[in-house]
Amino acid sequence: MEDSVVIDADVFIRHWRTKSNRETLFEQLNKQYRNLFVSAVAKYEVFVGVAEKDRDEWEMLFNRVTVLAFDDATIETARSVYRQLKRENKMIDMSDILIASTAMVNDLPLATLNRDHFKRIRGLRLV
């Protein structure tokens, strides 16, 4: 879907930390795309560091996106991506492999602030 995008955890975190400037990548994506998605793994990455006092605000932010499940197809894609990166000696964090695989399985581009790592993955479209 050309009007859809998967958003990486770092985009949410930068948005949160940039409270005074609402022209964040998240806000740009929200204006540009009709359907915003996040991998369940990326949501976990964010929520593991959320202070309890901020939980409700984070929940409201995540209500603006649809969470994509980590399923068997994603596991198989992640397995292939892992092997590709290992073979090419270009390994990245496991969570990034899982997030990228979720985008790939759902045939969606990924929006991230960490393009250097994600561009190593063949077949992944970045915005």
C-alpha positions in Angstrom: 0.0 0.0 0.0 1.5 3.2 -1.1 -0.3 5.2 1.5 1.1 3.1 4.4 4.3 2.9 6.3 5.9 1.0 9.2 7.5 3.2 11.8 10.6 2.2 13.7 10.9 2.7 17.5 13.5 5.5 17.1 11.0 7.7 15.3 8.6 7.4 18.3 11.4 8.1 20.8 12.7 11.1 19.0 9.1 12.4 18.7 8.6 12.0 22.5 11.9 13.8 23.3 11.2 16.7 20.9 8.2 18.0 22.8 8.8 21.7 21.9 9.1 21.0 18.2 6.2 19.1 16.7 7.8 18.9 13.2 9.2 15.5 14.0 9.5 12.7 11.5 6.5 11.1 13.2 4.3 14.1 12.5 5.5 14.3 8.9 4.6 10.7 8.4 1.2 11.2 10.1 0.5 14.0 7.5 1.9 12.1 4.5 0.6 8.5 5.0 -3.0 7.4 5.6 -2.0 4.2 7.4 0.6 4.1 10.1 2.0 0.8 11.4 4.4 -0.3 14.0 6.0 -3.7 14.5 5.1 -5.4 17.8 8.8 -5.6 18.4 9.3 -1.8 18.0 6.4 -1.1 20.3 8.0 -3.4 22.9 11.3 -1.5 22.4 9.6 1.7 23.2 7.5 0.5 26.1 10.3 -1.3 27.9 11.7 2.1 28.6 8.5 4.0 29.4 8.2 5.4 32.9 4.9 4.4 34.5 3.9 8.1 34.9 4.1 8.5 31.1 2.4 5.3 30.1 -1.0 6.9 29.3 0.5 9.5 27.0 2.5 6.8 25.2 -0.7 4.7 24.9 -2.4 7.7 23.3 0.5 8.1 20.8 0.3 4.4 19.9 -3.5 4.6 19.4 -2.6 6.5 16.2 -0.9 3.4 14.7 -1.8 -0.2 14.0 0.5 -2.9 15.6 1.7 -5.6 13.2 2.1 -9.0 14.8 5.3 -11.0 14.9 4.1 -14.2 13.2 5.6 -17.3 11.5 6.1 -15.6 8.1 8.0 -12.8 9.9 10.1 -15.4 11.7 11.1 -17.0 8.4 11.9 -13.7 6.8 14.0 -12.7 9.9 15.8 -16.0 9.6 16.7 -15.2 6.0 17.7 -11.6 6.8 19.9 -12.8 9.7 21.7 -15.3 7.5 22.2 -12.7 4.8 23.7 -10.2 7.2 25.9 -12.8 8.9 27.2 -14.1 5.6 28.1 -10.5 4.5 29.6 -9.6 7.9 27.1 -6.7 8.2 25.2 -7.8 11.3 22.8 -5.3 13.0 20.8 -5.6 16.2 18.4 -8.5 16.4 15.5 -6.2 17.1 16.2 -4.2 13.9 16.2 -7.5 12.0 12.8 -8.3 13.5 11.3 -4.9 12.7 12.6 -4.9 9.1 11.2 -8.4 8.6 7.8 -7.3 9.8 7.8 -4.5 7.2 9.0 -6.8 4.5 6.4 -9.5 5.2 3.7 -6.8 5.1 5.2 -5.3 1.9 5.5 -1.9 3.5 8.3 0.6 3.6 10.0 1.4 6.9 10.5 4.9 8.3 13.6 5.0 10.5 16.2 7.4 11.8 18.8 4.6 11.6 19.1 4.3 7.8 22.8 3.1 8.0 21.8 -0.2 9.6 18.6 -0.9 7.8 20.0 -0.2 4.3 22.1 -3.3 4.7 19.0 -5.5 4.3 18.3 -6.5 0.8 14.6 -6.2 -0.2 13.7 -3.7 2.5 12.2 -0.4 1.3 13.0 2.7 3.3 11.3 6.1 3.3 
